[in-house]
Amino acid sequence: MKHTRSKYSVGDMVIVNLGMIDPDFGQEICGWVGTVENCRFIPDAGYIYTVRWSDETLEKNSVLKVSCNELGLDFETMQLLERDLSLYLSVRGKRFIRECLALPRRDRALSYAGFVFC
């Protein structure tokens, strides 16, 4: 069976969509931000992503850490379906930002994605 290409790539930063509830604790996790570590296709479910939460997300939700530790669950990562996520920052976007910041300030203001403005 042929399936479509995954929406997100390893290294992309994603954000959890509005209304998403943690299945283990029933807490809303919308707005949590993390980086895609792994992606795999599961028939009848679609793509599932392993997301490693950002340091900021982990700090804001430290109360859950205790509950996860008590149940032996990993607090720093979660498996989520593609429909539960939105792109926050792509690998390509991160590379572009790094390249722009490496330019001298004047050149940075005049270049965008390889285009130079006069």
Legacy VTK file of the C-alpha trace (Angstrom):
# vtk DataFile Version 3.0
C-alpha trace
ASCII
DATASET POLYDATA
POINTS 118 float
0.000 0.000 0.000
1.369 3.397 -0.990
1.088 6.219 1.533
1.649 9.956 1.306
4.833 11.657 2.428
5.022 12.703 6.078
4.152 16.316 6.817
7.045 16.885 9.239
10.721 15.938 9.120
13.121 14.877 11.851
14.437 18.113 13.378
11.292 20.160 12.692
9.895 22.018 15.689
6.179 21.346 16.149
3.457 22.697 18.412
0.537 20.689 19.785
-2.825 21.738 18.360
-5.655 23.282 20.343
-7.821 20.822 22.259
-5.243 18.009 22.456
-5.439 16.101 25.751
-2.666 13.974 27.256
-4.096 10.429 27.194
-2.356 9.411 30.432
-3.385 12.305 32.678
-6.277 14.066 30.926
-4.420 17.393 30.957
-4.621 19.714 27.967
-1.256 19.881 26.212
-2.065 22.366 23.450
0.754 24.817 22.882
3.483 22.414 23.971
6.510 22.790 21.677
9.056 20.143 20.794
11.343 18.721 18.127
10.493 15.721 15.946
12.936 12.917 16.773
11.359 10.102 14.803
8.537 9.513 12.348
6.922 6.265 11.265
3.846 5.237 9.315
1.252 3.020 10.955
-1.461 1.558 8.708
-4.969 2.812 9.576
-3.522 5.530 11.839
-1.144 7.494 9.603
2.123 9.045 10.653
3.104 9.018 14.302
5.889 11.239 15.571
8.174 11.012 18.565
8.393 14.579 19.885
11.064 15.657 22.377
9.726 18.597 24.390
11.641 21.870 24.494
13.293 22.926 27.749
10.731 25.729 28.103
7.824 23.287 27.755
9.366 20.939 30.340
9.912 23.787 32.805
6.332 25.045 32.470
4.909 21.575 33.101
7.154 20.250 35.851
4.141 19.074 37.887
3.556 16.318 35.326
7.138 15.138 35.768
6.332 13.744 39.214
3.277 11.881 37.887
5.265 10.485 34.949
8.059 9.313 37.243
5.543 7.558 39.517
4.116 5.639 36.533
7.469 5.002 34.875
6.593 7.167 31.860
9.050 9.241 29.866
8.349 12.907 30.585
10.639 14.364 27.929
9.061 12.733 24.858
5.620 11.790 23.586
4.191 9.919 20.608
1.646 12.014 18.698
-0.283 11.641 15.469
0.269 14.034 12.601
-3.232 15.514 12.993
-2.351 16.577 16.573
0.570 18.779 15.485
1.331 21.963 13.554
4.643 23.227 12.258
6.377 25.636 14.630
9.758 25.934 12.873
11.116 23.764 10.070
14.659 22.434 9.757
14.939 24.518 6.579
13.735 27.600 8.467
16.272 27.040 11.243
19.073 26.715 8.678
17.936 29.928 6.961
17.921 31.830 10.260
21.407 30.511 11.125
22.719 31.551 7.692
21.166 35.021 7.950
22.548 35.604 11.437
26.018 34.632 10.191
25.920 37.448 7.629
27.187 40.926 8.444
24.292 43.097 9.657
24.078 45.148 6.433
24.012 42.058 4.212
21.484 40.410 6.516
19.012 43.226 5.924
19.331 42.895 2.157
19.168 39.130 1.652
16.329 36.699 1.977
16.464 33.042 0.934
19.197 33.688 -1.581
17.543 36.780 -3.070
19.260 40.132 -2.812
17.146 43.277 -2.672
18.482 46.591 -4.000
LINES 1 119
118 0 1 2 3 4 5 6 7 8 9 10 11 12 13 14 15 16 17 18 19 20 21 22 23 24 25 26 27 28 29 30 31 32 33 34 35 36 37 38 39 40 41 42 43 44 45 46 47 48 49 50 51 52 53 54 55 56 57 58 59 60 61 62 63 64 65 66 67 68 69 70 71 72 73 74 75 76 77 78 79 80 81 82 83 84 85 86 87 88 89 90 91 92 93 94 95 96 97 98 99 100 101 102 103 104 105 106 107 108 109 110 111 112 113 114 115 116 117
